[in-house]
Amino acid sequence: MPEVGTTFFGHIEIEDRDLPSLAHETPPCSPLFPSEAQIIHRPGEPKQALIDGEMWPPVFKAEFVRSAKALQVADTDVFVCTYPKCGTTWIQHICSQLLRTNYGPDVGKVSELAVTSPMIERMGAKFCETIDQPRLLKTHFSYGNLPKNANAKYIFAVRNPKDCLTSYFFHNRNFKIYDWENGDFEVFYEMFINGQLAFGDYFDHLKSWLPEIDNENVLFLKYEDMVADLSGAVEKIGHFLGGRAADIVEDPVMLRHIVDESTIDSMKKNQGRWFPSTNLRKQTFIRKGGSRDWKNYFTREQSDRLDAVFRTKMAETIAAKWWKREMCWDEEDLDSSGDDEEIDELSEMPSISRRGSHISSQPIAVSQPVAFLTVDRDNHLPAGLSSASSGYGSLWSHFNRSPSNFASSPRRFSSSPRPFSPSPRHF
């Protein structure tokens, strides 16, 4: 077992204090923002870091996040792209078996994926340059922040927001970095639904990717479909990656082996493969898997409210019709009504705002002064910022949560939606 704070992979030894550093500091994206991460820890909430107006885990470094956005993407790179707890490690594990000859459960190296398939915003561009081609890289970036190359391959996976929220809640309680061992579900629910968590707003993240899921270099997967047909998912991934990976999934014996090693039950074994045990309070990174676990934690009011937010945010997108069975409160009610009838009923239900539900007058705890925010009292906003969105990178709720201090940073990028055309690559 490695020492606390240390991960071993072959001859490589990594400690937090020794993570790669850029030779020259990357300037802030805006003069509004300080060069270093600002640690934010409001009482009762998980610890987080504010970097260039966006929320990240508290151990993330500003220079690494910035360098990841500007990463030079090679034609052979493969990216696994998700919002947290939407099947990221699962897909990394499958891809690693398809792409690499020196990877597998029998190898059992400690925290292997943390080194062979790093999160680019956690480790930074310089570390990614040390990875052998073809690189398998992980990111929770929204599409706007994603480094792009038309010849690289991007696997984008989604999961229904209720199960995502529930899994992310346990993730925050289990990872020591958040200092939130006994965190309250209701608090986390409010932070999720208002886009206040590390890695940003779930709904805006999903919406940023929707116009891109039919791109030739994007493979779109749903977590729930992978649960229902893992073998089919592995085949789709293999054919999308091409080359050796495509040959493997054409071999029934090799395909069966990868599927068997990629079931949730199999991945629950030897969990030191995924993250260093010293980072976790309980050695259960793979906690449960599957769908509808949220029903064990949500109240009916919370379920209905998230449904309304989802309808509002996903209106007039292809995602508006997703996950009706996974998100409904009572599956029997869904079975008793036809699809068209259900859609009409949902469209008539009122949509509600996400704001104003988790009001707190608790002062914010910030590791360094936030003098870079000056209040424009005429508009009740920090100078230079907008209240147009409470989504990815939103600041409004992290300062005084009164109406006079709502503020959020505008999206750094925007993408114009285009008509969606179904493709056989969609799963």
C-alpha positions in Angstrom: 0.0 0.0 0.0 1.5 3.4 -1.0 2.1 6.1 1.6 -0.7 8.6 2.2 -1.1 11.1 -0.6 1.0 9.0 -3.0 0.1 6.9 -6.0 2.3 4.3 -7.7 2.0 3.1 -11.3 5.0 1.2 -12.4 8.0 3.5 -11.9 5.7 6.6 -11.7 5.2 8.2 -8.3 2.7 11.1 -7.9 2.1 13.4 -4.9 -0.3 16.3 -4.9 2.5 18.7 -4.2 4.5 17.3 -7.1 1.8 17.5 -9.7 3.0 18.9 -13.1 3.5 22.7 -13.3 3.6 24.8 -16.4 6.9 26.6 -17.0 5.1 29.9 -17.4 2.0 31.0 -15.6 -1.1 31.1 -17.8 -2.7 34.5 -17.4 -6.3 34.7 -16.1 -9.0 34.5 -18.7 -10.2 37.9 -17.6 -8.8 40.7 -15.5 -11.8 40.2 -13.2 -10.4 36.9 -11.9 -7.4 36.3 -9.7 -4.5 34.1 -11.0 -5.0 31.4 -8.3 -8.0 29.4 -7.2 -10.2 30.8 -4.5 -11.2 28.2 -1.9 -14.9 28.5 -0.9 -16.4 26.6 2.0 -19.8 27.8 3.1 -20.9 26.2 6.4 -22.9 23.0 5.7 -21.7 22.8 2.0 -18.8 20.8 0.4 -15.5 22.7 -0.1 -14.9 24.0 -3.6 -12.6 26.2 -5.6 -13.5 29.2 -7.8 -11.4 29.5 -10.9 -12.1 32.1 -13.5 -15.7 32.3 -12.4 -16.3 28.5 -12.6 -16.6 26.0 -9.7 -14.1 23.2 -9.4 -13.0 20.7 -6.7 -10.9 22.4 -4.0 -7.6 20.6 -5.1 -7.8 21.9 -8.7 -5.2 24.4 -9.8 -6.0 27.4 -11.9 -3.0 26.9 -14.3 -4.0 23.3 -14.9 -7.6 24.1 -15.7 -6.5 26.9 -18.1 -3.9 24.8 -19.8 -6.4 21.9 -20.3 -8.8 24.3 -22.1 -5.9 25.1 -24.5 -4.6 21.5 -24.8 -3.1 20.7 -28.2 -5.3 17.8 -29.3 -3.7 15.1 -31.4 -5.6 13.3 -34.2 -5.3 10.0 -32.4 -6.7 11.3 -29.0 -9.8 9.7 -27.5 -11.8 11.7 -25.0 -14.3 10.4 -22.5 -16.6 13.4 -21.8 -19.2 13.5 -19.1 -20.8 15.4 -16.3 -19.6 13.7 -13.0 -21.2 10.4 -12.1 -22.5 9.6 -15.6 -20.4 6.6 -16.4 -17.0 8.2 -16.8 -14.8 5.5 -15.1 -17.0 2.8 -16.7 -16.3 4.0 -20.2 -12.6 4.6 -19.5 -12.3 1.0 -18.3 -13.9 -0.3 -21.4 -11.8 1.9 -23.7 -8.6 1.0 -21.9 -9.3 -2.7 -22.5 -9.9 -2.0 -26.2 -7.0 0.3 -26.8 -4.2 -1.0 -24.7 -2.3 -4.3 -24.5 -0.9 -3.7 -21.0 -4.1 -2.9 -19.2 -6.6 -5.1 -17.5 -8.1 -6.3 -14.2 -5.4 -8.9 -14.0 -2.8 -6.2 -14.0 -4.4 -4.6 -10.9 -2.1 -1.6 -10.6 -3.0 0.9 -8.0 -4.9 3.8 -9.4 -4.0 2.8 -12.9 -6.6 4.9 -14.7 -5.6 8.1 -12.8 -2.3 7.9 -14.7 -3.0 6.2 -18.0 -6.3 8.1 -18.6 -6.0 11.4 -16.7 -8.6 14.1 -16.2 -7.1 16.9 -18.2 -8.4 19.7 -16.0 -7.0 18.0 -12.9 -3.6 17.1 -14.2 -3.0 19.9 -16.8 -1.7 19.9 -20.3 1.9 19.3 -19.5 1.2 16.0 -17.7 -1.0 14.9 -20.7 2.0 15.4 -23.0 3.7 12.5 -21.2 1.0 10.0 -22.1 1.7 7.6 -24.9 -0.4 7.8 -28.1 -3.1 7.1 -28.6 -4.1 9.0 -25.5 -7.2 8.2 -23.6 -8.2 11.4 -21.8 -11.0 12.2 -19.4 -12.8 15.5 -18.9 -15.9 16.9 -17.3 -15.7 20.1 -19.4 -18.8 21.5 -21.0 -18.6 21.6 -24.8 -17.5 25.2 -24.8 -14.5 24.6 -22.6 -13.5 21.4 -24.5 -10.2 21.4 -26.5 -11.1 20.3 -30.0 -9.7 18.6 -33.0 -12.0 17.4 -35.9 -9.9 14.2 -36.3 -9.9 13.3 -32.6 -12.7 11.1 -31.1 -15.0 12.1 -28.3 -17.3 9.8 -26.4 -20.0 11.8 -24.7 -22.2 9.9 -22.1 -25.2 11.2 -20.2 -27.3 9.9 -17.2 -30.6 11.0 -15.9 -30.3 13.9 -13.5 -31.9 12.2 -10.5 -29.5 9.3 -10.4 -26.6 11.6 -11.3 -27.5 13.9 -8.4 -27.8 10.9 -6.0 -24.5 9.4 -7.0 -22.7 12.8 -6.9 -24.0 13.3 -3.4 -22.3 10.1 -2.1 -19.2 11.0 -4.1 -18.9 14.3 -2.3 -19.4 12.6 1.1 -16.8 10.0 0.3 -14.0 12.1 -1.2 -11.9 13.7 1.6 -11.1 16.8 -0.4 -14.7 18.1 -0.1 -14.6 18.0 3.8 -18.2 16.9 3.8 -18.3 13.5 5.4 -21.8 14.0 7.0 -23.2 16.2 4.3 -27.0 16.7 4.1 -28.9 15.4 1.0 -31.3 18.4 1.0 -28.4 20.8 0.9 -26.8 18.9 -1.9 -30.1 18.7 -3.8 -30.4 22.5 -3.7 -26.8 23.1 -4.8 -27.3 20.6 -7.7 -30.6 22.1 -8.9 -29.2 25.6 -8.8 -25.9 24.8 -10.6 -23.7 25.5 -7.6 -21.5 22.4 -7.5 -18.0 21.6 -8.7 -17.9 21.1 -12.5 -20.9 23.4 -12.9 -24.5 23.1 -13.8 -25.7 19.7 -15.0 -28.4 21.1 -17.2 -26.2 23.6 -18.9 -23.5 21.0 -19.4 -25.9 18.7 -21.1 -27.4 21.4 -23.2 -23.9 22.6 -24.4 -23.3 19.1 -25.9 -26.7 18.4 -27.5 -25.9 20.2 -30.8 -22.8 18.1 -31.2 -24.0 14.6 -30.6 -24.5 13.9 -34.3 -20.9 14.9 -35.2 -18.9 12.2 -37.0 -16.2 12.3 -34.4 -18.6 12.0 -31.4 -20.1 8.8 -30.0 -23.2 9.5 -27.9 -24.1 7.0 -25.1 -26.7 6.9 -22.4 -25.7 5.4 -19.1 -29.1 3.6 -18.8 -28.7 2.0 -22.2 -25.3 0.7 -21.2 -26.9 -0.9 -18.1 -29.6 -2.5 -20.3 -27.2 -3.8 -23.0 -23.6 -3.7 -22.0 -22.4 -5.9 -24.8 -24.1 -3.7 -27.4 -22.4 -0.6 -25.8 -19.0 -2.3 -25.9 -19.5 -3.1 -29.6 -20.5 0.4 -30.4 -17.4 1.8 -28.6 -15.1 -0.6 -30.3 -16.4 0.2 -33.8 -16.3 3.9 -33.1 -12.6 3.6 -32.0 -11.8 1.5 -35.0 -8.5 -0.4 -35.7 -7.6 -2.9 -33.0 -10.7 -2.0 -30.9 -13.0 -2.9 -33.8 -11.2 -6.2 -34.4 -11.6 -7.1 -30.7 -15.4 -6.6 -30.6 -15.8 -8.6 -33.8 -14.3 -11.6 -31.9 -17.1 -13.1 -29.7 -14.7 -14.6 -27.2 -12.7 -11.3 -26.7 -16.0 -9.3 -26.6 -17.4 -11.6 -23.9 -14.3 -11.2 -21.8 -14.4 -7.4 -21.9 -18.1 -7.4 -21.1 -17.6 -9.7 -18.2 -14.8 -7.5 -16.8 -16.9 -4.4 -17.3 -20.1 -5.3 -15.4 -20.8 -3.2 -12.3 -20.3 -6.3 -10.1 -16.8 -6.9 -11.6 -15.8 -3.2 -11.3 -16.7 -3.3 -7.6 -13.8 -5.7 -7.1 -10.3 -4.3 -6.5 -11.5 -0.7 -6.5 -8.0 0.6 -5.8 -7.7 0.5 -9.6 -9.9 3.7 -9.9 -8.6 6.1 -7.2 -6.0 6.0 -4.4 -7.6 4.5 -1.3 -6.1 7.4 0.8 -8.4 9.8 -1.1 -11.6 8.1 0.1 -13.4 7.7 3.4 -14.9 4.4 2.2 -13.2 2.2 -0.4 -16.3 2.1 -2.6 -15.8 4.4 -5.5 -18.1 2.2 -7.5 -21.1 2.3 -5.0 -24.2 0.9 -6.7 -24.7 1.6 -10.4 -28.0 1.1 -12.2 -31.1 3.3 -12.3 -33.7 4.7 -10.0 -31.7 4.6 -6.8 -32.7 8.2 -6.5 -36.2 7.0 -5.3 -34.6 6.0 -2.0 -33.5 9.6 -1.2 -35.8 12.1 -3.0 -39.1 13.3 -1.6 -42.0 13.6 -3.9 -41.7 17.4 -3.8 -38.0 17.2 -4.8 -38.8 14.8 -7.6 -41.6 17.0 -9.0 -39.4 20.1 -8.7 -36.5 18.6 -10.6 -38.9 17.4 -13.3 -40.1 21.0 -13.7 -36.5 22.3 -14.0 -35.7 19.6 -16.5 -38.7 20.5 -18.6 -37.7 24.1 -18.6 -34.1 23.6 -19.3 -34.5 20.9 -22.0 -37.5 22.5 -23.7 -37.3 22.3 -27.5 -34.3 20.0 -27.4 -34.0 16.3 -28.2 -33.4 15.6 -24.5 -36.9 16.8 -23.6 -38.3 13.3 -24.2 -35.5 11.4 -22.5 -35.7 9.4 -19.2 -39.4 9.4 -18.7 -39.4 6.0 -17.1 -36.1 6.6 -15.2 -37.4 9.9 -13.7 -41.1 9.2 -13.1 -42.2 8.9 -9.5 -44.4 5.8 -10.1 -43.6 3.5 -12.9 -47.1 2.0 -12.8 -48.6 5.4 -13.7 -46.2 5.6 -16.7 -47.2 2.1 -17.8 -50.9 3.0 -17.8 -50.5 5.9 -20.2 -49.4 6.0 -23.8 -46.2 7.9 -24.8 -48.1 10.7 -26.7 -50.5 11.1 -23.8 -47.6 11.4 -21.3 -45.9 14.0 -23.4 -49.0 16.1 -23.7 -49.6 15.8 -19.9 -46.0 16.9 -19.1 -46.2 19.8 -21.5 -49.2 21.2 -19.7 -47.5 21.2 -16.3 -46.1 24.5 -15.1 -42.3 25.0 -15.2 -40.6 26.7 -12.2 -37.5 28.6 -11.5 -34.5 27.0 -9.7 -33.8 30.0 -7.7 -34.9 31.2 -4.3 -35.3 27.8 -2.7 -32.1 27.5 -0.6 -31.8 30.9 1.0 -29.0 31.3 3.5 -27.6 34.3 5.2 -24.4 32.4 6.3 -21.3 34.3 5.4 -19.1 32.8 2.7 -15.6 31.5 3.7 -13.0 32.3 1.1 -9.3 31.5 1.5 -8.2 34.8 -0.1 -10.0 38.2 -0.4 -12.4 38.5 -3.3 -11.8 42.2 -3.8 -11.9 41.5 -7.6 -15.7 41.6 -7.3 -17.1 45.2 -6.9 -20.8 45.7 -6.6 -22.5 47.9 -9.1 -25.3 49.2 -6.8 -27.3 50.6 -9.7 -27.8 47.1 -11.2 -27.2 45.1 -8.0 -24.5 43.0 -9.8 -20.8 42.5 -9.6 -19.3 44.8 -12.2 -18.8 43.1 -15.5 -21.0 40.1 -14.7 -24.5 39.1 -15.8 -27.5 37.6 -14.1 -28.7 36.1 -17.4 -27.8 32.5 -16.3 -27.4 30.5 -13.2 -25.6 27.8 -15.1 -22.1 26.6 -15.6 -19.8 28.9 -13.8 -22.6 30.7 -12.0 -21.5 33.0 -9.1 -24.9 34.3 -8.0 -25.5 31.9 -5.1 -21.9 31.9 -3.7 -22.1 35.4 -2.4 -25.0 36.9 -0.3 -28.0 34.9 -1.5 -30.4 37.9 -1.5 -32.1 39.2 -4.6 -29.8 42.3 -4.6 -26.7 40.2 -5.0 -27.6 37.5 -7.6 -24.8 37.4 -10.1 -23.4 34.9 -12.6 -20.7 34.9 -15.1 -21.8 34.7 -18.8 -20.9 31.5 -20.7 -17.4 31.6 -22.0 -18.5 30.0 -25.3 -21.7 29.5 -27.1 -22.7 27.1 -29.8 -25.6 27.6 -32.3 -28.0 24.7 -32.1 -28.7 22.9 -35.3 -31.3 20.3 -36.3 -30.7 16.8 -34.9 -30.5 13.9 -37.3 -30.6 10.4 -35.8 -27.6 8.3 -36.6 -26.9 4.6 -36.2 -24.0 5.6 -34.0 -26.4 6.9 -31.3 -27.0 4.5 -28.5 
